[in-house]
Amino acid sequence: MPTDEEKQRVKEMLVRQLRLRMDPAAIEDAAPLFGDGPGLGLDSVDAIELVAGIEQTFCVVISNEEEARSAFASVNALASWLAERDAFLST
């Protein structure tokens, strides 16, 4: 389970990489990152930027669309995915 600090690092990367005009702390841990409704409302162009940000910030590669769909569900999901790959240890 990712720590609050790890989730905060994910939120900071999201804001920086996607040039979001919001405080990282305003991003809900469980809110969906993509789609309409509550959450960030990211789209497919944002997904490309997000993949690049993950590779640059955490030095891990998302290898396929199914893996990305699962990892990009929320901050909680992305932080868990990164923690499973020890990505927080290498950065």
N, C-alpha and C positions, 0 to 999 in steps of 0.2 A: 504494500500500500504506500503510495507516495506521501511525502511529508507536505506540510503547508508551504515550506520553503521551496520545495520542488515545484509545486503547483504555481507558486508566485513566479518562479523563473519561466515557466511555460507562458503565463499571462504576459509577462514582460516581453518575451520573444514575439508573441502574437501582436501586441501593440506596436512594437518596433518594426517588425517585418511587414505587417499589413498597413502600417501608417494609420492606425486607428486613432481617432481623436477622443480618447477616453483614458481614464485612470485604470491601470491594470487591476486594481483592487475592485473595480466595479464589475468585472467579469465574474459571473457566477460559476462555481466549480462544476455544477451538474447541468448547466444550460447547454442546449445544442449549439454547436459552432456553425452549422450549415442549415439552410432552409428558412422558411418563413416562420413567423411567430416569435416567441420569446427566445432570446439568445443573440448571437452576433449576426446572424443572417448572411453568412459568407456564401460565395458562389464559386463556380469552377475556376475562375481566374485567381481568386484568393487561394484556392487549393494548391495551385502551382507555386505561388509565393510561399505558402505555408510549408510545402515540401522543401523548397530551397532554404527557408529559415531553419528548419529542423536539421538539415544536413550541415549548414554552416555553424549553427549554435551548439548542437549536440553531437555532431560527427557520427550520425547514424543515417542509414538509407532505408526508405520505405520502398519495399521491393515490388509491390503490386497494388492494384486498385482495391481489392478486398481487404488487404491489410490497412490501407489508408482509410477506408470507410469505417472500419472498426476503431482505429486510433483517433480519428477526427470526430468522434461522436460528441465529445465534451472535453473540457480541461482535465477532468478526472480521468477520462479514458486515455488522453494523450500522455498525461503524466505517468499513468500506470504502464503504458506501452514503453515509454522511455525508461522507466525504472526497471522493467523486465530485461532491458538490453544494457543495463548498467550505464546508461548515457549520462546520468548525473555525476558519476564517478570520474568520467574522463574530461569534464569541463569545469 
